[in-house]
């Protein structure tokens, strides 16, 4: 029985490591970020392409505890870069209704003030990895290329880590430079 438990643990560990490796390799740094057009919770139409020329921090979420935590971290990023050439965007990529998403956002410990969109057809889940690992955070440079991503791992998706990555892209001489 002890041997069987060791085998089961070993198989689970290999599976988790494989999943983690896959989760970190949906895109290569420098790949173009897939465009999408969705509606925000307040009814505005937003397209990723409209933010070309800005650094975009894109969070893809479902209605779950890890997504609540990551969405709260993105609010900190949004507040830190207000007035700068940075746009934070949140997407409920699970196909939930506006009403359910609004109820979910009420659970956040902070008020979300960055544009938060709903994706009833789950297009962003398909474009950005199929929703297997949630939450997803991508940093997209001024030219529309993915420069950083963290998929399903919040510890390295904390606000301070994201802010440091954004600062690199805002530095003079980087993609698009500081505007």
Steps between C-alpha positions, in 0.01 A plus 500: 500500500785738584656437157166572327470832685850599387415414139179703516683801646772472233244488219315799643823699530595428138151606394516824697847585367387432144191717549711780645743481207214514251336786686814712470546435128176601327687778326862584444622841604465715191194323359222735393214519747178371341250782450146488633205735529265469799250700701578643843264464792378855436422427133802648323667312214871446558757351265852401597623662177375843613775502765789456257764751608435428869625227729200277570462280807235245408338277761277209400275379777218268592284528812733341755704586809839509320350737242370728775850519644666562162236757401570685823873499417421649159307781668823589684684502165227716346527754783879508483505588130208743473595786271778297338511318169354181653157339476377222729219285361303221665297239313258245639593239240271226636182613327327615819217754474552868577282460808710214640824686430369816668404295806846340502672840486302610807692233695836665425664676796557802271287672238616398152538814291678358194287392202355156572344315208278198455564238234175307449646291214823420692710630210784619723517161670559347156742771387703498821516134600161343538429599859685199640713711730333797661574780577718607208694827489677631193708812454484625144744761374427815304532309172241239597747223589486282809798580722404318821243244603400310807236237467328358805772599747411797718811510716704624207207707372499735798467873441866571581624247244263628233592863570871420464437336161291795382771746612749317277279568199452865592874560527647719224631293211262209557221397266305817436693688772338719761245738352 
